[in-house]
Amino acid sequence: MINLLALLVQRTKPLTLKQIRQELVGQYPESDTAARAAFERDKGDLRALGIPIELITLGGDQAGEGAYRVDRKSFELDDLGLTDEERSALQFAMATVRVGASHGDEALWKLGGERALNAQSTSLNIQLDDELMSTLADGVVEHRTLKFLYKGEMRNVDPYGLLARAGFWYLVGFDQLRADRRTFRVDRIEGEILVGDRGSFSRPKDFDLQKAVPTEAELLAEGHGDDAVATVLVDASLAGGVRTQFGKQSVIKEHLDGSVEFAIPCANLTAFRVWLFAMVDKATVIGPPRVRKQVVTWLTEQAGGR
Amino acid sequence: MAMRKSRRGPRGAAERVEGLLVMLPWLISRKRVKLSDMAKQFKLSEKELMNDLMMAAMCGVPPYTPDALIDVFVDEGEVVAEVPLMFSRPLQLNSAELFALQAMGSAALAMPGADKKGPLASALKKLQPLLPKGDAVVEVDVRAVEYLAEAQHAVATGQFVAIDYFSPITGTHSSRTIFPRAVFEQMGHWYVRADDDQSGEIRNFRIDRIKQFTPTGKTTAPIIEGIEAEVDFFGTDLETATLLVRPAALRLVETYPYISREPQSDGSVRIELAVGSQQWLGRLLLRGGDAIDVLEPVKWVDLGKHTAQAVLKRYS
């Protein structure tokens, strides 16, 4: 395969299969049928590596005959002008952020860098396996529609982007089944993903990947509850975490024992419940009365058994 | 639609050629590299690398004169390469490689203390033209927590640190002296992996549960323990619980790693989870409300009820 590539790159004129077989003596079988099959396999493998082989229809004495050539500019990486310092920075980034897949290492080698072999003091884990990353990347980078099973339904999705948040990868795109924009948790995609043709869709110009997947704080505010904000008293042991999550502006009052009253969005009561009860008995809703009453009702129903 | 090929399994001829087309430009830019170093770099055994290099050495362009062959050989444990001009440039980055560079690069740039105008930022800017115009196709949301930078500094400088740590399982605070070895993020939380004087073991502490982080003044040579993959917090000897989870609580329960997941005909899902502690499961049941039932073990069937009774006391 390398010999075929070298030959097609070196020769200035396109070569027919017959000429290729004459040049690469002993590389292809004697039989025309077997030689064609072997050549097609090599051609396919090279194309899969991102090396396009162009088919030219000849004229003149060879009118109608097909000939092949490879333009090295079509597969060679241009010099991006990376400095050694920039390569080192990329190397450090690859070593620190661990996605599990090996594509980062391969990219680094192509850019002339080396993967770090020593242990890193800080690491961030956002695992995604090789095959899945390759498929999803083809979808979002090359605008290919993806087809997969999700929650028992076959979806055709135009993938706009991928976001890693809080340990999970989310695929955001246009779901043709629902005729609307949807977010899919990648680890919940069932079975294999089929990949459509390049350039199958255009991504909306106003698309914002970060905003497409709401944070927990944003989720709490997205609802139709009668009250938009609840006052929640949080024990000192957990107050720091709540302050980090909702910001200093959410603090209403700090008590001497370290407990803090916060203003927390609660328009989405279901999400509010999930958030509030994560603190079990370390947080209490003080008001408004309607929200407090709802919390007491939830607790009473659950405490009474089902 | 075309099915993607698996990247797993033994290396086939095409994969070896692909590897060579990556290795050769890398090698020629260095001229000489120790065989053992190169094998380690490319995650191959020395034998595999030798076989691949021998394959390369047999390649070239007709009429196979010495100047048209790939001149690669091993000399005193070093790989030496003089490669024809056609293989001196690397292959273009494919979608997955571009994606990985963007994901890992932007995540590293978003980490606390990263130089937003430094060499990583400028490297990513140089890669930007390779992506479809105007597309930010991948982003990693990195959230900083208090004491993260201090923990990173403690690892790098070999500091012993006194911490006040809150355990939500027991609802108690403990004072410990730890010797941090690594800082890592997993499932959206930052941890410091450290020698713990209280247990005499190496433990992982969630940094957002550290209330005070004070260097003791004692230092030693840093012991940096890289976290190579996801840390298994559950181990193998934990109890398990089987839950019937209705759609309203699926998003919540599926946040946690599960052992098995079995969709039911009514839309609910039977999920088996490893249970770190009874308190942890009680909290999950409280959050899920009537959308979660414990099927097994029997001792936890009323755990949600008992947890709700305890919380209700705060509202009395």
Chai-1 contact restraints between the chains, C-beta under 6 A:
chainA,res_idxA,chainB,res_idxB,connection_type,confidence,min_distance_angstrom,max_distance_angstrom,comment,restraint_id
A,M1,B,V17,contact,1.0,0.0,6.0,A-B,restraint_1
A,I2,B,V17,contact,1.0,0.0,6.0,A-B,restraint_2
A,I2,B,C59,contact,1.0,0.0,6.0,A-B,restraint_3
A,N3,B,C59,contact,1.0,0.0,6.0,A-B,restraint_4
A,A6,B,V61,contact,1.0,0.0,6.0,A-B,restraint_5
A,A6,B,M86,contact,1.0,0.0,6.0,A-B,restraint_6
A,L7,B,V61,contact,1.0,0.0,6.0,A-B,restraint_7
A,V9,B,M86,contact,1.0,0.0,6.0,A-B,restraint_8
A,Q10,B,V61,contact,1.0,0.0,6.0,A-B,restraint_9
A,E23,B,P62,contact,1.0,0.0,6.0,A-B,restraint_10
A,D45,B,A14,contact,1.0,0.0,6.0,A-B,restraint_11
A,L49,B,E18,contact,1.0,0.0,6.0,A-B,restraint_12
A,G50,B,Q92,contact,1.0,0.0,6.0,A-B,restraint_13
A,G50,B,N94,contact,1.0,0.0,6.0,A-B,restraint_14
A,F75,B,L91,contact,1.0,0.0,6.0,A-B,restraint_15
A,F75,B,Q92,contact,1.0,0.0,6.0,A-B,restraint_16
A,E76,B,R89,contact,1.0,0.0,6.0,A-B,restraint_17
A,L77,B,P90,contact,1.0,0.0,6.0,A-B,restraint_18
A,L77,B,Q92,contact,1.0,0.0,6.0,A-B,restraint_19
A,L80,B,K126,contact,1.0,0.0,6.0,A-B,restraint_20
A,L82,B,A123,contact,1.0,0.0,6.0,A-B,restraint_21
A,E85,B,P119,contact,1.0,0.0,6.0,A-B,restraint_22
A,E86,B,P119,contact,1.0,0.0,6.0,A-B,restraint_23
A,E86,B,S122,contact,1.0,0.0,6.0,A-B,restraint_24
A,E86,B,A123,contact,1.0,0.0,6.0,A-B,restraint_25
A,A89,B,P119,contact,1.0,0.0,6.0,A-B,restraint_26
A,A89,B,L120,contact,1.0,0.0,6.0,A-B,restraint_27
A,A89,B,A123,contact,1.0,0.0,6.0,A-B,restraint_28
A,L90,B,A123,contact,1.0,0.0,6.0,A-B,restraint_29
A,A93,B,M104,contact,1.0,0.0,6.0,A-B,restraint_30
A,A93,B,G105,contact,1.0,0.0,6.0,A-B,restraint_31
A,A93,B,A108,contact,1.0,0.0,6.0,A-B,restraint_32
A,A93,B,L120,contact,1.0,0.0,6.0,A-B,restraint_33
A,M94,B,M104,contact,1.0,0.0,6.0,A-B,restraint_34
A,T96,B,A108,contact,1.0,0.0,6.0,A-B,restraint_35
A,V97,B,M104,contact,1.0,0.0,6.0,A-B,restraint_36
A,V97,B,A107,contact,1.0,0.0,6.0,A-B,restraint_37
A,V97,B,A108,contact,1.0,0.0,6.0,A-B,restraint_38
A,H103,B,A96,contact,1.0,0.0,6.0,A-B,restraint_39
A,H103,B,E97,contact,1.0,0.0,6.0,A-B,restraint_40
A,H103,B,A100,contact,1.0,0.0,6.0,A-B,restraint_41
A,G104,B,A100,contact,1.0,0.0,6.0,A-B,restraint_42
A,G104,B,M104,contact,1.0,0.0,6.0,A-B,restraint_43
A,E106,B,E97,contact,1.0,0.0,6.0,A-B,restraint_44
A,A107,B,L93,contact,1.0,0.0,6.0,A-B,restraint_45
A,A107,B,E97,contact,1.0,0.0,6.0,A-B,restraint_46
A,A107,B,A100,contact,1.0,0.0,6.0,A-B,restraint_47
A,A107,B,L101,contact,1.0,0.0,6.0,A-B,restraint_48
A,W109,B,V22,contact,1.0,0.0,6.0,A-B,restraint_49
A,W109,B,W26,contact,1.0,0.0,6.0,A-B,restraint_50
A,K110,B,P90,contact,1.0,0.0,6.0,A-B,restraint_51
A,K110,B,L93,contact,1.0,0.0,6.0,A-B,restraint_52
A,G112,B,S29,contact,1.0,0.0,6.0,A-B,restraint_53
A,E114,B,Q41,contact,1.0,0.0,6.0,A-B,restraint_54
A,A119,B,I224,contact,1.0,0.0,6.0,A-B,restraint_55
A,A119,B,G226,contact,1.0,0.0,6.0,A-B,restraint_56
A,Q120,B,G226,contact,1.0,0.0,6.0,A-B,restraint_57
A,S121,B,V155,contact,1.0,0.0,6.0,A-B,restraint_58
A,S121,B,A156,contact,1.0,0.0,6.0,A-B,restraint_59
A,S121,B,I224,contact,1.0,0.0,6.0,A-B,restraint_60
A,T122,B,Q152,contact,1.0,0.0,6.0,A-B,restraint_61
A,T122,B,V183,contact,1.0,0.0,6.0,A-B,restraint_62
A,S123,B,F184,contact,1.0,0.0,6.0,A-B,restraint_63
A,S123,B,I227,contact,1.0,0.0,6.0,A-B,restraint_64
A,L124,B,A107,contact,1.0,0.0,6.0,A-B,restraint_65
A,L124,B,E185,contact,1.0,0.0,6.0,A-B,restraint_66
A,N125,B,Q186,contact,1.0,0.0,6.0,A-B,restraint_67
A,N125,B,E230,contact,1.0,0.0,6.0,A-B,restraint_68
A,Q127,B,E230,contact,1.0,0.0,6.0,A-B,restraint_69
A,D130,B,R7,contact,1.0,0.0,6.0,A-B,restraint_70
A,E131,B,S6,contact,1.0,0.0,6.0,A-B,restraint_71
A,E131,B,R7,contact,1.0,0.0,6.0,A-B,restraint_72
A,M133,B,A96,contact,1.0,0.0,6.0,A-B,restraint_73
A,S134,B,A96,contact,1.0,0.0,6.0,A-B,restraint_74
A,T135,B,R4,contact,1.0,0.0,6.0,A-B,restraint_75
A,A137,B,S95,contact,1.0,0.0,6.0,A-B,restraint_76
A,A137,B,A96,contact,1.0,0.0,6.0,A-B,restraint_77
A,A137,B,F99,contact,1.0,0.0,6.0,A-B,restraint_78
A,D138,B,S95,contact,1.0,0.0,6.0,A-B,restraint_79
A,V140,B,V137,contact,1.0,0.0,6.0,A-B,restraint_80
A,V141,B,S95,contact,1.0,0.0,6.0,A-B,restraint_81
A,V141,B,V137,contact,1.0,0.0,6.0,A-B,restraint_82
A,E142,B,S95,contact,1.0,0.0,6.0,A-B,restraint_83
A,G161,B,V137,contact,1.0,0.0,6.0,A-B,restraint_84
A,L162,B,V138,contact,1.0,0.0,6.0,A-B,restraint_85
A,L163,B,E139,contact,1.0,0.0,6.0,A-B,restraint_86
A,A164,B,V140,contact,1.0,0.0,6.0,A-B,restraint_87
A,R165,B,D141,contact,1.0,0.0,6.0,A-B,restraint_88
A,A166,B,G188,contact,1.0,0.0,6.0,A-B,restraint_89
A,G167,B,M187,contact,1.0,0.0,6.0,A-B,restraint_90
A,G167,B,G188,contact,1.0,0.0,6.0,A-B,restraint_91
A,L194,B,M1,contact,1.0,0.0,6.0,A-B,restraint_92
A,G196,B,M1,contact,1.0,0.0,6.0,A-B,restraint_93
A,L209,B,A136,contact,1.0,0.0,6.0,A-B,restraint_94
A,L209,B,E139,contact,1.0,0.0,6.0,A-B,restraint_95
A,S237,B,F166,contact,1.0,0.0,6.0,A-B,restraint_96
A,G241,B,D208,contact,1.0,0.0,6.0,A-B,restraint_97
A,V274,B,L252,contact,1.0,0.0,6.0,A-B,restraint_98
A,V274,B,R287,contact,1.0,0.0,6.0,A-B,restraint_99
A,F277,B,L286,contact,1.0,0.0,6.0,A-B,restraint_100
A,F277,B,R287,contact,1.0,0.0,6.0,A-B,restraint_101
A,A278,B,R287,contact,1.0,0.0,6.0,A-B,restraint_102
A,V280,B,R283,contact,1.0,0.0,6.0,A-B,restraint_103
A,D281,B,A310,contact,1.0,0.0,6.0,A-B,restraint_104
A,D281,B,V311,contact,1.0,0.0,6.0,A-B,restraint_105
A,D281,B,R314,contact,1.0,0.0,6.0,A-B,restraint_106
A,T284,B,R314,contact,1.0,0.0,6.0,A-B,restraint_107
A,V296,B,Y315,contact,1.0,0.0,6.0,A-B,restraint_108
A,L299,B,A308,contact,1.0,0.0,6.0,A-B,restraint_109
A,L299,B,V311,contact,1.0,0.0,6.0,A-B,restraint_110
A,L299,B,L312,contact,1.0,0.0,6.0,A-B,restraint_111
A,Q302,B,G289,contact,1.0,0.0,6.0,A-B,restraint_112
A,Q302,B,G304,contact,1.0,0.0,6.0,A-B,restraint_113
A,Q302,B,A308,contact,1.0,0.0,6.0,A-B,restraint_114
A,A303,B,K305,contact,1.0,0.0,6.0,A-B,restraint_115
A,A303,B,A308,contact,1.0,0.0,6.0,A-B,restraint_116
A,A303,B,Q309,contact,1.0,0.0,6.0,A-B,restraint_117
A,A303,B,L312,contact,1.0,0.0,6.0,A-B,restraint_118
A,G305,B,K305,contact,1.0,0.0,6.0,A-B,restraint_119
A,R306,B,D290,contact,1.0,0.0,6.0,A-B,restraint_120
